[in-house]
Amino acid sequence: MADEPVRPPDIWEGAPKVQVSSAWQLPPLRWYQQAALAHWRIAGQRGVIALPTGSGKTLVALAAIAELGVPALIVVPTCVLLDQWAEALSRCWQGEVGRLGDGEYRVGAITVSTYSSAVIWAPRIGDRFGLVIVDEAHHVGAWCPGEVLEMLVAPARMGLTATPPPPGGELGERVGPVIYSIGVDALTGDALAEYELVTIPIALAPPERVHYRTQRGRFAHVYAKHARRQRGEMSWHQFVRTATRTTEGREALEAWKDYRALIAYPTGKQAALRELLARHRGERTLVFTGDNATAYRIARELLVVPITHEIGRVERTQVLERFRTGEITVLVSSQVLDEGFDLPDADIAIIVGGSSSARRQVQRIGRVLRPRPGKQALVYELAVDDTTEIEYVRRRRAGLERPVRAAGGVR
């Protein structure tokens, strides 16, 4: 994110080194939020809390800040989350919230910063905070460099995520281990709405099936040769690096891209999506795709609104407000809606395509689980039979406990 031009050092004059005011107005914590905070205290005020999307991770962090009463830095991956954290703080705390990122550069007793801004300013402000909150903590070591946390002297640290990451790694070293974790199904019917996950099998049309098998065969032949040379111990990144060096390898990668694009949105998915949107006309619906190209294609063909990283803050705010009021009832996105959006209430999710990530699946389902009396959310997952997509679907269900109903067609 290139949102931090060089700024003069005097913007940090008067930065706080005092206790944070006790003037807080927090809503009561639910039982699992209280449990998460208690586990964090017992762990020495360090560690990662894993709560499902929509269950109130932010409130747990706000309670921790209020309890400690020390200057706090909250680091977040996106400008969207920067806005949302600042707004959440302003609703319950009377002080001025500092903001680092998205064109704003001021420090306060409680400051929210994008990861990229923190990289730049941590050497200068790292000694000003007693508590650091890392939102979307599974990004530590990748999108959020671990060195940022090394430059912060805060002894108290809390990571927030929707799905518990593997133990160890930079997150474990810089923030601490997962000290509290609870899944979607444990909170369903309590803090989250009831939901049903329905898988809709999709058959390729005969010409699509021929094309898929041809391109899949071309790729598999070359991939198998490389795997044999490595005795089966070859990562995908290793294969790509090796394959790009030869004509045969580059052609194999093109075949892979081609058959992946085919199963992303074949005619069967097009028909199923149209039928689902017609069946749930007027209900707030989120459509998730595996890539931006498919998201834009759906937007054009079905006249629905896309949400991508290319949409600016003003337009994004307007779109979400229209979705909130019901003027817009369908949004389509590939990844932007997965995390970092405080979405208005939605009832239907349609997963047209995606990766094999169980974490992403949990986040997507969580987008329609905001509770209200009598709500029954529906999550549809379109899966192309007899293709590699079936394995992707199986892997991303790993984060869910409840049974999945297979539908012979759209219900």
C-alpha positions in Angstrom: 0.0 0.0 0.0 1.8 3.1 -1.1 -0.1 5.6 1.1 2.8 7.0 3.1 4.9 9.8 1.5 7.8 11.1 3.5 6.6 13.3 6.4 8.5 15.7 8.5 9.5 14.5 12.0 7.6 17.3 13.9 4.3 15.5 13.4 5.2 13.5 16.5 5.7 16.5 18.8 3.5 16.2 21.9 2.9 12.5 21.4 1.4 10.9 24.5 3.4 9.1 27.2 0.7 9.2 29.9 -2.0 7.0 31.2 -5.1 6.7 29.0 -8.2 8.3 30.4 -10.7 6.0 32.1 -13.7 7.6 30.3 -15.0 4.6 28.5 -18.5 3.5 27.6 -18.3 -0.1 26.6 -21.2 -2.5 26.1 -21.2 -5.6 28.3 -19.0 -8.5 27.1 -20.6 -11.8 26.2 -19.5 -14.9 28.0 -16.9 -16.0 25.4 -15.5 -12.4 25.2 -15.1 -12.4 28.9 -13.4 -15.9 28.7 -11.0 -14.7 25.9 -10.0 -11.6 28.0 -9.5 -13.8 31.1 -7.3 -16.2 29.2 -5.3 -13.3 27.9 -4.7 -12.0 31.4 -3.7 -15.4 32.7 -1.2 -15.7 29.8 0.6 -12.5 31.0 -1.3 -10.2 28.7 0.2 -11.7 25.6 -1.3 -14.0 22.9 -3.7 -14.5 20.1 -7.5 -14.6 20.4 -9.3 -16.5 17.6 -13.0 -15.6 17.3 -15.3 -16.0 14.3 -16.1 -13.1 12.0 -19.0 -11.1 13.4 -18.6 -12.3 17.0 -17.0 -9.2 18.4 -13.2 -9.5 18.4 -12.9 -5.7 18.4 -14.8 -5.4 21.6 -12.4 -7.8 23.4 -9.5 -5.6 22.3 -11.3 -2.4 23.4 -11.9 -3.9 26.8 -8.2 -4.8 27.1 -7.2 -1.3 26.3 -9.7 0.2 28.8 -8.5 -2.3 31.5 -4.8 -1.6 31.1 -5.2 2.2 30.8 -1.9 2.6 28.9 -1.2 4.1 25.4 -2.1 1.5 22.8 -1.2 1.0 19.1 -3.6 -1.0 16.9 -2.1 -2.2 13.6 -4.4 -3.3 10.8 -3.9 -4.5 7.2 -6.1 -2.1 5.3 -7.4 1.5 5.2 -10.9 0.1 5.5 -10.0 -1.4 8.9 -8.2 1.8 9.9 -11.5 3.7 9.4 -13.6 1.0 11.2 -11.3 0.9 14.3 -11.2 4.6 14.6 -15.0 4.7 14.4 -15.3 1.9 17.0 -13.0 3.8 19.4 -14.8 7.1 18.9 -18.1 5.4 20.0 -16.8 4.3 23.3 -13.8 6.5 24.2 -13.8 10.3 24.6 -10.1 10.9 23.6 -8.8 11.8 20.2 -7.9 8.8 18.1 -4.5 8.9 16.3 -4.4 7.7 12.7 -1.4 6.6 10.7 -2.3 5.8 7.1 -4.6 6.7 4.2 -3.2 10.3 4.1 -3.5 11.0 7.8 -0.5 11.1 10.1 -1.2 12.0 13.8 -0.4 10.1 16.9 -2.7 9.9 19.9 -2.9 8.1 23.3 -4.6 5.4 21.2 -3.4 5.2 17.6 -4.6 3.0 14.7 -2.1 2.4 12.0 -2.0 0.4 8.8 0.8 -2.2 8.6 2.6 -0.2 5.9 2.6 3.0 8.0 3.8 1.0 11.1 6.7 -0.2 9.1 7.8 3.4 8.4 7.1 4.9 11.8 7.7 2.1 14.3 11.4 3.1 14.8 10.3 6.6 15.8 7.2 5.8 17.9 7.9 2.3 19.1 8.6 3.4 22.7 5.3 5.3 23.1 2.9 2.4 23.7 2.4 -0.1 26.4 0.0 -2.3 24.5 -0.1 -3.3 20.8 -3.1 -4.9 19.1 -2.5 -6.8 15.9 -5.7 -7.2 13.9 -5.9 -10.0 11.3 -2.9 -11.4 13.1 -2.5 -14.4 10.7 -0.8 -11.9 8.4 2.2 -11.5 10.8 5.4 -12.7 9.0 3.9 -12.0 5.6 1.8 -8.9 5.0 2.7 -7.6 8.4 6.5 -8.0 8.8 7.6 -9.4 12.1 10.3 -6.7 12.4 7.6 -4.1 13.0 6.6 -5.8 16.3 10.3 -6.1 17.2 10.6 -2.3 17.0 7.7 -1.9 19.5 8.6 -2.1 23.2 5.0 -2.7 24.4 5.1 -5.6 26.8 1.3 -6.3 26.5 0.3 -7.8 23.1 -2.9 -9.1 21.6 -3.4 -10.7 18.2 -6.9 -11.0 16.7 -8.0 -13.4 14.0 -11.0 -15.4 12.8 -9.1 -18.7 12.5 -6.3 -19.9 14.7 -3.0 -20.0 12.8 -0.4 -22.8 13.1 1.6 -22.7 16.3 5.0 -21.0 16.4 6.3 -18.8 13.6 6.8 -15.1 13.8 3.3 -14.5 15.3 4.0 -16.8 18.2 7.4 -15.2 18.8 6.3 -11.6 18.5 2.7 -11.7 20.0 2.4 -15.1 21.6 0.5 -18.4 21.1 -3.2 -18.8 20.6 -4.6 -18.5 24.1 -8.3 -18.7 23.3 -10.1 -20.1 20.3 -13.7 -20.9 19.6 -15.3 -21.9 16.3 -18.3 -20.7 14.3 -20.5 -23.7 15.2 -19.9 -23.2 18.9 -21.5 -19.8 18.8 -24.2 -20.5 16.2 -27.6 -19.8 17.7 -26.0 -17.7 20.5 -23.7 -15.0 19.3 -24.1 -15.9 15.6 -27.1 -16.6 13.5 -28.2 -20.2 12.6 -27.1 -21.1 9.1 -27.2 -23.9 6.6 -24.4 -24.7 4.1 -25.7 -26.2 0.8 -23.4 -27.5 -1.8 -24.7 -27.4 -5.4 -22.9 -29.7 -7.8 -22.2 -28.2 -11.2 -21.7 -30.3 -14.4 -19.5 -29.0 -17.2 -21.2 -28.8 -20.6 -19.7 -31.4 -23.1 -17.4 -28.9 -24.9 -16.3 -27.5 -21.6 -15.5 -31.0 -20.3 -13.4 -31.8 -23.3 -11.5 -28.6 -23.0 -11.0 -29.1 -19.2 -9.6 -32.6 -19.7 -7.3 -31.5 -22.5 -5.8 -28.6 -20.6 -5.7 -30.5 -17.3 -3.8 -33.4 -19.1 -1.3 -31.0 -20.6 -0.5 -29.5 -17.3 -0.5 -32.8 -15.3 2.0 -34.4 -17.7 4.6 -31.7 -17.2 3.9 -31.4 -13.5 4.4 -35.1 -13.0 7.7 -35.0 -14.8 9.0 -32.3 -12.5 7.7 -34.1 -9.4 9.5 -37.3 -10.4 12.8 -35.4 -10.7 12.2 -34.0 -7.2 11.1 -37.4 -5.9 7.7 -36.0 -5.1 9.1 -33.4 -2.7 8.2 -30.3 -4.6 6.2 -27.2 -3.6 4.0 -25.3 -6.0 6.4 -22.3 -5.8 9.4 -24.5 -6.7 7.4 -25.9 -9.7 6.6 -22.4 -11.0 10.2 -21.2 -10.7 11.4 -24.2 -12.6 8.6 -24.3 -15.2 9.0 -20.7 -16.2 12.6 -21.5 -17.5 11.4 -23.7 -20.3 8.9 -23.5 -23.2 7.2 -26.7 -22.1 6.9 -25.5 -18.5 5.5 -22.1 -19.6 2.9 -23.9 -21.8 2.0 -26.1 -18.8 1.4 -23.0 -16.7 -0.8 -21.5 -19.4 -2.8 -24.7 -19.5 -3.2 -24.6 -15.7 -4.5 -21.0 -15.9 -6.8 -21.9 -18.7 -8.6 -24.8 -17.0 -8.7 -22.9 -13.7 -10.4 -20.0 -15.5 -12.9 -22.5 -17.1 -14.1 -24.0 -13.8 -14.2 -20.5 -12.2 -17.4 -19.7 -14.0 -18.6 -22.3 -16.5 -22.1 -22.2 -18.0 -23.5 -24.4 -15.2 -22.3 -21.9 -12.5 -23.8 -19.0 -14.5 -27.2 -20.7 -14.6 -27.1 -21.7 -11.0 -26.1 -18.2 -9.9 -28.9 -16.6 -11.9 -31.5 -19.0 -10.4 -30.2 -18.4 -6.8 -30.4 -14.6 -7.2 -33.9 -14.9 -8.7 -35.0 -17.1 -5.8 -33.6 -14.8 -3.2 -34.6 -11.5 -5.0 -34.7 -8.6 -2.5 -32.6 -10.4 0.2 -29.2 -9.0 1.0 -26.8 -11.3 -0.8 -23.0 -11.6 -1.0 -21.4 -13.3 -4.0 -17.8 -14.5 -3.6 -15.6 -15.4 -6.5 -12.1 -16.7 -6.8 -10.7 -13.8 -8.9 -11.5 -10.2 -9.9 -12.1 -11.1 -13.5 -15.0 -13.4 -12.5 -16.4 -10.8 -10.1 -16.4 -8.1 -12.8 -18.0 -10.5 -15.3 -20.8 -11.3 -12.9 -21.3 -7.6 -12.2 -21.6 -6.8 -16.0 -23.8 -9.8 -16.9 -26.1 -9.7 -13.9 -26.0 -5.9 -13.2 -24.9 -6.2 -9.6 -22.4 -4.1 -7.8 -18.7 -5.2 -7.5 -16.5 -4.5 -4.5 -12.8 -4.7 -5.3 -9.5 -3.1 -4.2 -9.9 -0.7 -7.1 -12.9 1.0 -5.6 -12.0 4.2 -3.5 -13.1 5.0 0.0 -15.9 7.4 -1.0 -17.5 5.1 -3.5 -17.0 2.1 -1.2 -18.8 4.0 1.7 -21.6 4.9 -0.6 -22.1 1.4 -1.9 -22.1 -0.1 1.6 -24.6 2.5 2.8 -26.9 1.7 -0.1 -26.5 -2.0 0.8 -27.4 -1.2 4.4 -30.6 0.6 3.4 -31.6 -2.1 0.9 -31.3 0.1 -2.2 -28.6 -2.4 -3.3 -29.3 -6.1 -2.4 -26.4 -7.9 -4.1 -22.6 -7.3 -3.8 -19.9 -9.4 -5.6 -16.3 -9.6 -4.7 -13.3 -12.0 -5.0 -11.4 -11.2 -1.8 -12.1 -7.7 -0.5 -15.2 -8.8 1.4 -13.4 -11.8 3.0 -11.9 -9.8 5.8 -11.7 -6.2 7.0 -15.2 -5.0 6.2 -17.8 -4.2 8.7 -20.6 -5.3 6.5 -24.3 -4.5 7.0 -26.5 -7.5 7.8 -26.8 -10.0 5.0 -28.8 -13.3 4.8 -27.4 -15.1 1.8 -23.8 -16.0 0.7 -23.1 -17.6 -2.7 -19.6 -19.0 -3.0 -19.0 -19.2 -6.8 -15.3 -20.0 -6.4 -12.2 -19.6 -4.3 -9.1 -21.1 -3.0 -8.7 -24.1 -0.7 -8.2 -21.9 2.4 -10.3 -23.0 5.3 -9.6 -19.7 7.0 -11.1 -17.8 4.0 -14.1 -20.1 4.1 -14.8 -19.4 7.7 -14.5 -15.6 7.1 -16.9 -15.7 4.1 -19.5 -17.7 6.0 -19.1 -15.3 9.0 -20.2 -12.4 6.8 -23.8 -13.6 6.9 -23.9 -14.7 10.5 -24.7 -11.4 12.2 -27.6 -12.4 14.4 -31.1 -11.1 14.7 -34.3 -12.8 16.0 -35.4 -15.7 13.9 -32.6 -15.4 11.3 -31.6 -18.4 9.3 -28.6 -17.6 7.0 -28.0 -19.7 3.9 -24.6 -20.3 2.3 -24.5 -21.9 -1.1 -21.3 -23.3 -2.5 -21.1 -24.1 -6.2 -18.6 -26.9 -7.0 -17.8 -28.4 -10.4 -18.0 -32.2 -10.3 -15.1 -34.3 -11.4 -12.6 -31.5 -11.4 -9.8 -30.2 -9.1 -12.3 -27.8 -7.5 -13.8 -30.7 -5.5 -10.6 -31.1 -3.6 -10.5 -27.3 -3.0 -14.0 -27.5 -1.5 -13.1 -30.4 0.7 -10.0 -28.6 2.1 -11.7 -25.3 2.9 -14.5 -27.1 4.8 -11.9 -28.2 7.4 -12.7 -25.1 9.5 -16.4 -26.1 9.9 -17.9 -28.7 12.1 -21.5 -29.0 10.9 -22.7 -31.3 8.1 -23.0 -29.9 4.6 -26.1 -30.7 2.6 -25.6 -31.6 -1.0 -28.3 -30.3 -3.3 -29.1 -31.9 -6.6 -30.0 -28.5 -7.8 -31.0 -25.1 -6.6 -33.6 -25.3 -3.9 
